Every structure is written in C-alpha cells, then in structure tokens.
Amino acid sequence: MTDAELPKAIALIKKAVSGWKTPAVTEIAKEKDPYRVLVSCILSLRTQDRTTGTASARLFKLAGSPLAMSGLPVEVIERAIYPVGFYRTKARTIREISGRLLADFGGRVPDTIEGLLLLRGVGRKTANLVVTMGYGLPGICVDTHVHRITNRWGYVRTKTPGETEKALRERLPQRYWLEINDLLVTFGQNQCRPISPICSTCPVKACCERVGVTVSR
C-alpha cells in the first residue's frame, strides 16, 4: 500500500466497519473518562472483547474512580473482573495504580505517554489508548491487529509492535492517528483475521500486498 492509496483505503475500511460491533474499550471511551479507559485497557490485555466489556461493567458498578477503587479489597476486584485473563494480577495492578494516582498525581490520570509509563503495569499500547481515547490527544496505539494489518498491507515492514508504532509515527498522516487502532481492531476481528483472512471480500484487496498471507478465504 502506498501513501497515495492510504486515504481511499481508510475510507473503505470506515465504511466496512460501520456495521460491525466496536471494541469494548472504544465503547467505554465514549464516557470521556480517562480512568475508565485506563482500567478497561488493563482488563482487555489477553482477554476476549466480550469478557472485557462485562468485567468492566461489573467493576465500575463497584468503583469508578481511583479513590473508590483503592478502597476495595483486592479479592473484591478479583471477583468482579473474573474471568479476564490473569485476573488476580490485574486486580492487584488496578488497585496499585489507583493508589499511585492518588498519591502522586492528585487522583488524575496522566495525559502523556511518558507520565502513564511511570505507572507499573502500563505499557505503550495502554498508554497510547488512554492518551488518544481518554484525552483525544495525538498518539498511535499499536496492538496485534494494527501491527499485523499494516505489515500485511506492506505499508510498514517491522518485526514488533514497538517498531510498528515508530514507523507509523514517521509515515502515517497525523489525521489518522486517533482512529487507526479503533478501525483496524474492528477490521482485524471481522475481516483481516490473523489466520485465513477473508481476502475475497476485502474492500482494500486491490492495494494490499498480502505480506505473509499463505491461506485466505
């Protein structure tokens, strides 16, 4: 995929995903609450989207702020978020982060990637999601879908999500930064799947190099 082909490809993907269910974190982000975005991002790691959504809803009924969350026993958080992946570790992480936000940030979630990375358990993917979805500030969240699809297109040629983020920051027009993750996560879950992508009906197949695709439908 070339730079000239990108705008049309993005437009076609927007049209395609408009009828599909959006990721749980995206739905939660509509509340414009960076803390809830942060917590739901932590829950979403290595967890199916449906599980993330229901676990987040249960947890936020109990506590929706750093102050309320830090007052919950870890066991209560564990029960609320089960069966997300690594739920015991995530329960401790969420409670610890909540306390850190109160102690060091006045109860406010940092609005920079650098600030968010100071929180133990927060990586670049989560930090970028909080910055973009929680605050509407420039950032590029690269998860497995964004990494896989942009490489499959031939738009970048990288080996890790970290390398992909750096490459996209250098090449991807900034007007697409906020939406690229949301679009490609939904597109990757429904069309450009990790194994046997549905290439026959793909709206951007004409400009996709299909790098690494050996089996498709």
C-alpha positions in Angstrom: 0.0 0.0 0.0 1.3 3.4 -1.0 0.8 6.8 0.7 -1.4 7.8 -2.3 -3.6 4.7 -1.7 -4.0 5.1 2.0 -6.8 7.8 2.2 -9.1 5.7 -0.1 -8.2 2.5 1.9 -9.1 4.2 5.2 -12.4 5.5 3.8 -13.3 2.0 2.6 -12.4 0.5 6.0 -14.6 3.1 7.8 -17.5 2.1 5.6 -16.9 -1.6 6.2 -16.6 -1.4 10.0 -19.6 0.9 10.4 -21.9 -2.2 10.6 -19.7 -4.2 13.0 -19.5 -4.2 16.8 -16.8 -1.8 18.0 -14.3 -2.9 20.7 -15.3 -2.8 24.4 -12.7 -0.2 25.2 -14.0 2.1 22.4 -17.5 1.9 23.9 -16.2 2.7 27.4 -14.2 5.6 25.9 -17.4 7.3 24.8 -17.9 8.3 28.5 -14.8 10.5 28.2 -13.3 9.2 31.4 -9.5 8.6 31.2 -9.6 6.5 34.3 -12.2 4.1 33.0 -10.3 3.9 29.7 -7.1 3.0 31.6 -8.7 0.3 33.7 -10.6 -1.3 30.8 -7.4 -1.3 28.8 -5.7 -3.2 31.5 -8.6 -5.7 31.6 -8.5 -6.1 27.9 -5.0 -7.5 27.7 -5.1 -11.1 26.6 -8.9 -11.2 27.1 -11.7 -11.6 24.6 -13.6 -8.4 23.9 -17.0 -9.6 25.3 -15.4 -10.6 28.5 -13.6 -7.2 28.8 -16.9 -5.4 28.4 -18.9 -7.3 31.0 -16.0 -7.4 33.5 -15.5 -3.6 33.2 -19.2 -3.0 33.7 -19.2 -5.1 36.9 -16.1 -3.4 38.3 -17.3 0.1 37.5 -20.6 -0.5 39.4 -18.4 -1.0 42.5 -15.9 1.7 41.8 -15.4 4.2 39.0 -12.6 6.4 40.4 -9.1 6.0 41.9 -10.4 6.8 45.3 -13.2 4.3 45.3 -11.1 1.6 43.7 -8.2 2.0 46.1 -10.7 1.3 48.9 -11.8 -2.1 47.6 -10.1 -5.2 48.8 -8.1 -7.0 46.1 -10.4 -10.0 46.5 -13.4 -8.0 45.6 -11.8 -6.7 42.5 -10.8 -10.2 41.5 -14.4 -11.5 41.8 -15.7 -8.5 39.8 -13.3 -8.9 36.9 -13.2 -12.8 36.7 -12.8 -14.4 34.1 -10.5 -11.9 32.4 -7.0 -13.3 31.7 -4.6 -13.1 34.6 -7.4 -11.6 36.7 -5.5 -11.9 40.0 -2.5 -10.0 38.7 -4.8 -7.4 37.1 -6.7 -6.9 40.3 -3.6 -6.0 42.2 -2.3 -3.8 39.3 -5.6 -1.8 39.2 -5.6 -1.3 42.9 -1.9 -0.3 43.0 -2.3 2.1 40.1 -5.4 3.7 41.7 -3.3 4.3 44.9 -0.4 5.7 42.9 -2.7 8.1 41.1 -4.0 9.4 44.4 -0.5 9.7 46.0 1.5 11.1 43.1 -1.0 12.6 40.5 -3.7 14.1 42.6 -6.1 11.4 41.5 -5.8 12.4 37.9 -4.7 10.0 35.1 -1.6 11.4 33.3 -2.3 12.8 29.8 1.1 12.0 28.4 2.6 8.7 27.3 5.7 9.4 29.5 3.5 10.0 32.5 1.4 6.9 32.0 4.5 4.7 31.6 5.5 5.7 35.2 2.6 3.5 36.4 3.7 -0.1 36.9 1.7 -2.4 34.6 1.1 0.2 31.9 2.8 -0.4 28.6 2.9 1.7 25.4 -0.2 0.2 24.0 -2.3 1.1 27.0 -0.6 4.5 27.3 -1.4 5.4 23.7 -5.0 4.2 24.1 -5.5 6.4 27.2 -3.9 9.4 25.5 -6.0 9.0 22.3 -9.3 7.7 23.6 -9.3 9.2 27.1 -8.0 12.6 26.2 -8.3 12.9 22.4 -4.6 13.8 22.1 -2.3 12.6 19.3 -0.9 9.1 19.7 -0.8 5.8 17.9 -1.9 2.7 19.7 -0.4 -0.4 18.1 -1.8 -3.8 19.2 -1.5 -7.1 17.4 -4.2 -6.1 14.8 -2.5 -2.8 13.8 0.9 -4.4 13.7 -0.3 -7.4 11.6 -2.5 -5.4 9.2 -0.2 -2.6 8.4 2.6 -5.1 7.7 0.2 -7.2 5.7 -0.5 -4.2 3.6 3.2 -3.6 3.0 2.7 -0.1 4.4 5.4 -0.8 7.1 7.9 -3.6 7.3 8.5 -4.2 11.0 9.0 -7.1 13.4 7.4 -5.9 16.6 4.5 -3.6 17.7 7.1 -1.2 19.1 8.8 -0.9 15.7 5.4 -0.5 14.0 4.5 2.4 16.3 7.8 4.2 15.5 7.3 3.5 11.7 3.7 4.8 11.7 4.7 7.9 13.7 7.1 8.6 10.9 4.8 7.8 8.0 1.2 7.8 8.9 -0.5 11.2 8.5 -1.4 12.6 11.9 -5.1 13.0 11.0 -5.4 9.2 11.1 -3.5 8.7 14.4 -6.6 8.8 16.7 -8.7 6.4 14.7 -6.2 3.9 13.3 -6.4 1.5 16.3 -10.2 1.5 16.5 -10.6 0.9 12.8 -8.0 -1.8 12.5 -9.0 -3.7 15.6 -12.6 -4.0 14.3 -11.4 -4.7 10.8 -8.9 -7.3 12.1 -11.5 -9.1 14.2 -14.0 -9.4 11.4 -12.2 -9.3 8.0 -8.4 -9.2 8.1 -8.1 -12.0 10.7 -4.8 -13.4 11.9 -5.4 -16.8 10.3 -7.1 -17.2 7.0 -8.2 -13.6 6.4 -11.3 -13.1 4.3 -9.4 -11.6 1.3 -12.1 -12.4 -1.3 -14.5 -9.7 0.0 -11.8 -7.3 1.4 -12.6 -3.7 0.4 -8.9 -2.9 0.2 -7.6 -6.0 -1.5 -6.6 -4.0 -4.6 -3.9 -2.1 -2.7 -2.9 -4.8 -0.2 0.4 -6.7 -0.8 -0.9 -9.6 1.4 2.6 -9.9 3.0 2.8 -13.2 4.9 -0.6 -14.5 3.8 -0.5 -18.1 2.7 -4.1 -19.2 3.3 -7.1 -16.9 2.8 -10.8 -17.1 2.1 
